[in-house]
Amino acid sequence: MERAEIRERVCKVISQVLKVDAGQIRDEHTLVADLGAESVQAIELMAGFEEEFDIEMDEDEALAVQTVGAAVDFIGKYVD
């Protein structure tokens, strides 16, 4: 799967969970500081990514991901 497609789908999930415009999401944005994710929403994001990509991620590793770009790269390891 192309990184651009993964990124698009990651942004879709972030947009739905955090109620932000997908067009405003940048790779360098942090999920917490820039996009306002709270701890409960971090779990929702992880569940959303797992559902969107039909994958199971390591919870500790997934919750350590800080930025949108890192999330795209992290999920890329699971879908290739």
N, CA and C atoms as a LAMMPS dump frame, in Angstrom:
ITEM: TIMESTEP
0
ITEM: NUMBER OF ATOMS
240
ITEM: BOX BOUNDS ff ff ff
-5.0000000000000000e+02 5.0000000000000000e+02
-5.0000000000000000e+02 5.0000000000000000e+02
-5.0000000000000000e+02 5.0000000000000000e+02
ITEM: ATOMS id mol type element x y z
1 1 1 N 0.843 -1.182 0
2 1 2 C 0 0 0
3 1 3 C 0.886 1.244 0
4 2 1 N 0.545 2.204 -0.814
5 2 2 C 1.325 3.444 -0.92
6 2 3 C 1.208 4.27 0.36
7 3 1 N 2.288 4.963 0.713
8 3 2 C 2.269 5.805 1.915
9 3 3 C 1.164 6.863 1.809
10 4 1 N 0.958 7.411 0.619
11 4 2 C -0.064 8.451 0.437
12 4 3 C -1.457 7.915 0.773
13 5 1 N -1.723 6.67 0.388
14 5 2 C -3.029 6.075 0.693
15 5 3 C -3.164 5.826 2.193
16 6 1 N -2.095 5.323 2.797
17 6 2 C -2.113 5.105 4.247
18 6 3 C -2.363 6.436 4.949
19 7 1 N -1.642 7.478 4.525
20 7 2 C -1.776 8.793 5.151
21 7 3 C -3.21 9.314 5.032
22 8 1 N -3.792 9.159 3.861
23 8 2 C -5.165 9.625 3.634
24 8 3 C -6.133 8.934 4.597
25 9 1 N -5.961 7.648 4.753
26 9 2 C -6.854 6.879 5.622
27 9 3 C -6.587 7.182 7.093
28 10 1 N -5.317 7.409 7.455
29 10 2 C -4.975 7.812 8.826
30 10 3 C -5.646 9.154 9.134
31 11 1 N -5.542 10.088 8.209
32 11 2 C -6.144 11.412 8.41
33 11 3 C -7.657 11.323 8.531
34 12 1 N -8.273 10.404 7.779
35 12 2 C -9.72 10.217 7.861
36 12 3 C -10.116 9.785 9.271
37 13 1 N -9.379 8.834 9.824
38 13 2 C -9.672 8.346 11.181
39 13 3 C -9.448 9.464 12.198
40 14 1 N -8.326 10.175 12.08
41 14 2 C -8.039 11.284 13.005
42 14 3 C -9.148 12.323 12.926
43 15 1 N -9.572 12.636 11.719
44 15 2 C -10.624 13.622 11.512
45 15 3 C -11.922 13.201 12.207
46 16 1 N -12.271 11.931 12.066
47 16 2 C -13.514 11.422 12.67
48 16 3 C -13.436 11.419 14.195
49 17 1 N -12.314 10.961 14.741
50 17 2 C -12.193 10.815 16.195
51 17 3 C -12.006 12.168 16.882
52 18 1 N -11.152 13.01 16.304
53 18 2 C -10.806 14.274 16.962
54 18 3 C -11.609 15.463 16.447
55 19 1 N -12.475 15.219 15.465
56 19 2 C -13.322 16.288 14.907
57 19 3 C -12.501 17.464 14.37
58 20 1 N -11.457 17.12 13.601
59 20 2 C -10.666 18.154 12.934
60 20 3 C -10.759 17.939 11.435
61 21 1 N -10.589 18.998 10.677
62 21 2 C -10.645 18.926 9.219
63 21 3 C -9.433 18.149 8.711
64 22 1 N -9.683 17.07 7.971
65 22 2 C -8.592 16.232 7.466
66 22 3 C -7.6 17.039 6.634
67 23 1 N -8.08 18.072 5.958
68 23 2 C -7.21 18.903 5.133
69 23 3 C -6.237 19.745 5.935
70 24 1 N -6.495 19.889 7.221
71 24 2 C -5.627 20.691 8.087
72 24 3 C -4.563 19.852 8.796
73 25 1 N -4.64 18.541 8.642
74 25 2 C -3.724 17.65 9.362
75 25 3 C -2.402 17.547 8.607
76 26 1 N -1.306 17.773 9.325
77 26 2 C 0.042 17.703 8.745
78 26 3 C 0.833 16.576 9.409
79 27 1 N 1.791 16.015 8.667
80 27 2 C 2.61 14.921 9.201
81 27 3 C 3.311 15.299 10.499
82 28 1 N 3.715 16.564 10.611
83 28 2 C 4.486 16.971 11.791
84 28 3 C 3.614 17.274 13.001
85 29 1 N 2.299 17.303 12.837
86 29 2 C 1.404 17.558 13.968
87 29 3 C 1.484 16.421 14.987
88 30 1 N 1.556 16.807 16.256
89 30 2 C 1.473 15.792 17.303
90 30 3 C 0.004 15.541 17.6
91 31 1 N -0.302 14.296 17.899
92 31 2 C -1.692 13.92 18.125
93 31 3 C -2.25 14.598 19.373
94 32 1 N -1.415 14.782 20.383
95 32 2 C -1.891 15.364 21.637
96 32 3 C -1.797 16.887 21.614
97 33 1 N -0.582 17.422 21.463
98 33 2 C -0.397 18.875 21.587
99 33 3 C -1.066 19.65 20.449
100 34 1 N -0.867 19.212 19.209
101 34 2 C -1.394 19.965 18.069
102 34 3 C -2.853 19.651 17.762
103 35 1 N -3.231 18.388 17.891
104 35 2 C -4.575 17.98 17.478
105 35 3 C -5.518 17.748 18.653
106 36 1 N -5 17.819 19.869
107 36 2 C -5.855 17.797 21.051
108 36 3 C -6.362 16.451 21.516
109 37 1 N -5.688 15.372 21.126
110 37 2 C -6.136 14.046 21.573
111 37 3 C -5.926 13.895 23.07
112 38 1 N -6.951 13.406 23.751
113 38 2 C -6.83 13.074 25.158
114 38 3 C -6.6 11.573 25.25
115 39 1 N -6.275 11.087 26.439
116 39 2 C -5.9 9.675 26.567
117 39 3 C -6.993 8.734 26.064
118 40 1 N -8.243 9.051 26.347
119 40 2 C -9.342 8.196 25.867
120 40 3 C -9.38 8.221 24.344
121 41 1 N -9.153 9.394 23.757
122 41 2 C -9.174 9.502 22.298
123 41 3 C -7.982 8.782 21.661
124 42 1 N -6.863 8.699 22.372
125 42 2 C -5.724 7.951 21.844
126 42 3 C -6.107 6.48 21.66
127 43 1 N -6.856 5.955 22.611
128 43 2 C -7.335 4.572 22.498
129 43 3 C -8.326 4.461 21.33
130 44 1 N -9.209 5.456 21.208
131 44 2 C -10.172 5.467 20.1
132 44 3 C -9.455 5.53 18.749
133 45 1 N -8.391 6.338 18.687
134 45 2 C -7.615 6.426 17.439
135 45 3 C -7.013 5.072 17.096
136 46 1 N -6.411 4.421 18.084
137 46 2 C -5.798 3.125 17.836
138 46 3 C -6.841 2.131 17.334
139 47 1 N -7.998 2.111 17.99
140 47 2 C -9.073 1.206 17.562
141 47 3 C -9.538 1.566 16.15
142 48 1 N -9.62 2.864 15.866
143 48 2 C -10.027 3.317 14.538
144 48 3 C -9.052 2.897 13.459
145 49 1 N -7.747 3.01 13.77
146 49 2 C -6.728 2.593 12.801
147 49 3 C -6.796 1.087 12.574
148 50 1 N -6.983 0.327 13.655
149 50 2 C -7.066 -1.13 13.515
150 50 3 C -8.256 -1.524 12.647
151 51 1 N -9.377 -0.857 12.857
152 51 2 C -10.57 -1.16 12.071
153 51 3 C -10.392 -0.727 10.615
154 52 1 N -9.872 0.478 10.407
155 52 2 C -9.697 1.024 9.054
156 52 3 C -8.782 0.149 8.205
157 53 1 N -7.705 -0.358 8.841
158 53 2 C -6.707 -1.112 8.084
159 53 3 C -6.809 -2.62 8.3
160 54 1 N -7.768 -3.052 9.135
161 54 2 C -7.945 -4.469 9.442
162 54 3 C -6.638 -5.084 9.936
163 55 1 N -6.068 -4.445 10.966
164 55 2 C -4.808 -4.894 11.545
165 55 3 C -4.951 -4.941 13.063
166 56 1 N -3.987 -5.58 13.719
167 56 2 C -3.881 -5.517 15.177
168 56 3 C -2.508 -4.975 15.497
169 57 1 N -2.48 -3.892 16.272
170 57 2 C -1.219 -3.242 16.607
171 57 3 C -0.846 -3.543 18.049
172 58 1 N 0.442 -3.507 18.33
173 58 2 C 0.92 -3.609 19.699
174 58 3 C 0.497 -2.334 20.43
175 59 1 N -0.283 -2.479 21.491
176 59 2 C -0.874 -1.318 22.15
177 59 3 C 0.176 -0.349 22.691
178 60 1 N 1.192 -0.878 23.366
179 60 2 C 2.216 0.003 23.947
180 60 3 C 2.962 0.761 22.86
181 61 1 N 3.341 0.05 21.803
182 61 2 C 4.041 0.709 20.689
183 61 3 C 3.144 1.746 20.028
184 62 1 N 1.889 1.4 19.806
185 62 2 C 0.959 2.307 19.136
186 62 3 C 0.735 3.574 19.955
187 63 1 N 0.599 3.425 21.262
188 63 2 C 0.348 4.583 22.114
189 63 3 C 1.594 5.457 22.271
190 64 1 N 2.76 4.925 21.922
191 64 2 C 3.996 5.715 21.982
192 64 3 C 4.16 6.612 20.758
193 65 1 N 3.369 6.37 19.716
194 65 2 C 3.443 7.177 18.5
195 65 3 C 2.937 8.588 18.81
196 66 1 N 3.738 9.594 18.449
197 66 2 C 3.42 10.965 18.838
198 66 3 C 2.872 11.834 17.712
199 67 1 N 3.324 11.596 16.484
200 67 2 C 2.951 12.488 15.385
201 67 3 C 2.148 11.755 14.322
202 68 1 N 1.504 12.534 13.47
203 68 2 C 0.725 11.965 12.367
204 68 3 C 1.642 11.17 11.435
205 69 1 N 2.781 11.757 11.077
206 69 2 C 3.724 11.069 10.189
207 69 3 C 4.22 9.765 10.78
208 70 1 N 4.492 9.767 12.083
209 70 2 C 4.937 8.541 12.749
210 70 3 C 3.833 7.492 12.736
211 71 1 N 2.583 7.933 12.872
212 71 2 C 1.453 6.999 12.815
213 71 3 C 1.356 6.367 11.432
214 72 1 N 1.547 7.171 10.409
215 72 2 C 1.504 6.662 9.031
216 72 3 C 2.603 5.614 8.831
217 73 1 N 3.819 5.938 9.273
218 73 2 C 4.94 5.004 9.123
219 73 3 C 4.716 3.731 9.947
220 74 1 N 4.196 3.899 11.162
221 74 2 C 3.952 2.768 12.052
222 74 3 C 2.931 1.82 11.436
223 75 1 N 1.838 2.368 10.939
224 75 2 C 0.791 1.539 10.324
225 75 3 C 1.323 0.911 9.046
226 76 1 N 2.187 1.619 8.342
227 76 2 C 2.788 1.085 7.122
228 76 3 C 3.519 -0.221 7.349
229 77 1 N 4.085 -0.399 8.552
230 77 2 C 4.79 -1.647 8.877
231 77 3 C 3.829 -2.821 8.964
232 78 1 N 2.574 -2.525 9.278
233 78 2 C 1.574 -3.581 9.449
234 78 3 C 0.858 -3.943 8.15
235 79 1 N 0.779 -3.001 7.21
236 79 2 C -0.036 -3.257 6.025
237 79 3 C 0.761 -3.679 4.798
238 80 1 N 2.069 -3.576 4.852
239 80 2 C 2.86 -3.96 3.67
240 80 3 C 3.001 -5.451 3.526
